[in-house]
Amino acid sequence: MGAEATGPLLKQCREIAIAALEERRGLVIYSRMDAQEMDRLARQVERDALERIRAALPEATVVAEIAGVRGRLERMDEQIRELDAREDISERSRQLERDDITWRTFEEVVWLLGIE
């Protein structure tokens, strides 16, 4: 992927991440829901944004930001596969760990995209 195609792709990925950050902040600032529901909705916002970013990424790239994001998403998939294969934890614990993996991945992708 050439530099001319990279600019719009990075812009699109950043816009997706920024919109998700704003939506997540909105849940906290303007919401009267309980903390568990707020957390559940925040993780859903993050999952949706990560999937939209994933869908926008090309299969192969030499651009560091794009390669870094793709690599982080692949690492998230591997962590979730490993978690799903475990039989020694309860379903509630599995969901909490899955949420933590999602949150950490989202935060790292935001950072990789250069968003403060």
C-alpha positions in Angstrom: 0.0 0.0 0.0 1.5 3.3 -1.1 1.7 6.5 0.9 -1.1 8.1 -1.2 -3.6 5.5 0.0 -2.3 5.5 3.6 -3.4 9.0 4.5 -7.1 8.4 3.9 -7.0 5.0 5.6 -5.3 6.4 8.7 -7.8 9.3 8.7 -10.7 6.8 8.5 -9.4 4.6 11.3 -8.7 7.7 13.5 -12.3 9.0 12.8 -13.7 5.6 13.9 -11.6 5.5 17.1 -12.4 9.2 17.9 -16.1 8.6 17.4 -16.0 5.6 19.8 -14.0 7.6 22.4 -16.6 10.3 22.3 -19.5 7.8 22.5 -17.8 6.1 25.4 -17.2 9.4 27.2 -20.9 10.3 26.6 -21.9 7.1 28.5 -20.0 8.3 31.5 -20.8 12.0 31.5 -24.5 12.0 30.6 -25.7 8.6 31.9 -27.7 7.7 34.9 -27.3 4.0 34.4 -25.5 1.7 36.9 -21.8 1.1 36.6 -22.2 -2.5 35.2 -24.5 -1.4 32.4 -22.3 1.6 31.6 -19.2 -0.7 31.4 -21.1 -3.3 29.2 -22.1 -0.5 26.8 -18.6 0.9 26.8 -17.1 -2.5 25.8 -19.7 -2.8 23.1 -18.7 0.6 21.7 -15.1 -0.5 21.7 -15.8 -3.9 20.1 -17.8 -2.2 17.4 -15.1 0.3 16.7 -12.4 -2.4 16.6 -14.4 -4.4 14.1 -15.0 -1.3 11.9 -11.2 -0.6 12.0 -10.4 -4.2 11.2 -12.8 -4.1 8.2 -11.1 -1.0 6.9 -7.5 -2.4 7.1 -5.9 -3.9 4.0 -4.6 -7.5 4.2 -1.0 -6.4 3.7 0.8 -3.1 4.4 4.2 -1.7 5.0 2.9 1.3 6.8 4.0 1.1 10.5 0.7 2.5 12.0 -1.5 0.2 10.0 0.7 -2.9 10.5 0.8 -2.1 14.3 -3.0 -1.9 14.5 -3.5 -5.1 12.5 -0.9 -6.9 14.7 -2.7 -5.7 17.8 -6.0 -6.9 16.5 -4.5 -10.3 15.7 -3.1 -10.5 19.2 -6.5 -9.7 20.7 -8.0 -12.5 18.6 -5.4 -15.0 19.9 -6.0 -13.9 23.5 -9.7 -14.4 23.1 -9.2 -17.9 21.5 -6.9 -18.9 24.4 -9.5 -17.6 26.9 -12.3 -19.4 25.2 -10.3 -22.7 25.3 -9.9 -22.5 29.0 -12.1 -24.7 31.1 -10.9 -23.7 34.5 -12.8 -20.5 34.9 -16.5 -19.5 35.3 -18.4 -17.9 32.4 -18.6 -14.7 34.4 -14.9 -14.6 34.9 -14.4 -15.4 31.2 -16.7 -12.4 30.2 -14.8 -10.1 32.6 -11.5 -11.2 31.1 -12.9 -10.8 27.5 -14.0 -7.3 28.4 -10.5 -6.5 29.8 -8.9 -7.8 26.6 -11.2 -5.6 24.5 -10.6 -2.5 26.6 -6.8 -2.9 26.5 -6.8 -3.6 22.8 -9.0 -0.5 22.1 -6.7 1.7 24.2 -3.6 0.4 22.4 -5.2 0.8 19.0 -6.1 4.4 19.9 -2.5 5.0 20.9 -1.1 3.3 17.8 -3.3 5.6 15.7 -1.7 8.6 17.4 -4.7 9.7 19.2 -4.2 11.4 22.6 
